[in-house]
Amino acid sequence: MSEPIRLQKWLAEAGLCSRREGERWIEAGRVKVNGKVVTILGTKVEKGDKVVVDGRPIPPKRAERTMVLALNKPTGRICTRKDPEGRPTIFELLGRGHPRLISIGRLDINSEGLLLLSNDGDLVHKLTHPSSEVPRVYRVRVHGRVSSTFLEKLKEGVALEDGHTGPLTVALDGVQGANSWLTLTLREGRNRLIRRIFNVFEMDVGRLIRVSFGGVELGEVPRGQWRNLTETEIRQLWRMAGK
């Protein structure tokens, strides 16, 4: 580290958390710099500063290469490291021996499919920042038949309580009994966005499967298992992140 950088970025580059999570740690008074509690987000640190989180000294960015895992998340697991309600988490599927990994976006407990995790907080931040507009592709099973008129409405985007989605890329894959399968591409990661989109039309989502993130796909990874991304795939994600 040659130039002073914001404390939350320093925490992310040390592999501890995402920048957003680092901001929450700072505001909660969990971080000290040179023996003093820091709660101001604009605080910068530089070479030689001593950073402590929850009483534990943290060395600067670790000398380890960027690692990204592709996990085939099953339903019934949450994406936080610990859950006060004792629900199973995705991190229990990874086993031991990994550096601290951060999920690149999340899937809710009832969603499944591709979930990327990385030890590089800077990469996580850039890929999940709204300005990156990284494409996320999902297969969605909804209850009910889907008309061409409905598809056109989706393509125009949907007004939600926290803002308009903008135009959507959507295609009807087929009909299975009383259900329709769609492929939907988003370029943002708002909480439960797809389910809220279909709630506007009073349609229930029966299954929600992420199949691609930034052009990276799972491949032949069984449910509940994971694989390491190749160097080519990681470079692709960095390009998506604008670096």
Secondary structure as GFF3:
##gff-version 3
##sequence-region A 1 243
A	DSSP	beta_strand	5	6	.	.	.	ID=ss1
A	DSSP	alpha_helix	7	13	.	.	.	ID=ss2
A	DSSP	alpha_helix	19	27	.	.	.	ID=ss3
A	DSSP	beta_strand	31	33	.	.	.	ID=ss4
A	DSSP	beta_strand	36	37	.	.	.	ID=ss5
A	DSSP	beta_strand	44	45	.	.	.	ID=ss6
A	DSSP	beta_strand	51	53	.	.	.	ID=ss7
A	DSSP	beta_strand	56	58	.	.	.	ID=ss8
A	DSSP	beta_strand	68	73	.	.	.	ID=ss9
A	DSSP	three_ten_helix	90	93	.	.	.	ID=ss10
A	DSSP	beta_strand	102	103	.	.	.	ID=ss11
A	DSSP	beta_strand	112	118	.	.	.	ID=ss12
A	DSSP	alpha_helix	121	128	.	.	.	ID=ss13
A	DSSP	three_ten_helix	130	132	.	.	.	ID=ss14
A	DSSP	beta_strand	136	143	.	.	.	ID=ss15
A	DSSP	alpha_helix	148	156	.	.	.	ID=ss16
A	DSSP	beta_strand	159	160	.	.	.	ID=ss17
A	DSSP	beta_strand	163	164	.	.	.	ID=ss18
A	DSSP	beta_strand	169	176	.	.	.	ID=ss19
A	DSSP	beta_strand	179	186	.	.	.	ID=ss20
A	DSSP	alpha_helix	193	200	.	.	.	ID=ss21
A	DSSP	beta_strand	205	213	.	.	.	ID=ss22
A	DSSP	beta_strand	216	217	.	.	.	ID=ss23
A	DSSP	beta_strand	226	228	.	.	.	ID=ss24
A	DSSP	alpha_helix	231	240	.	.	.	ID=ss25
###
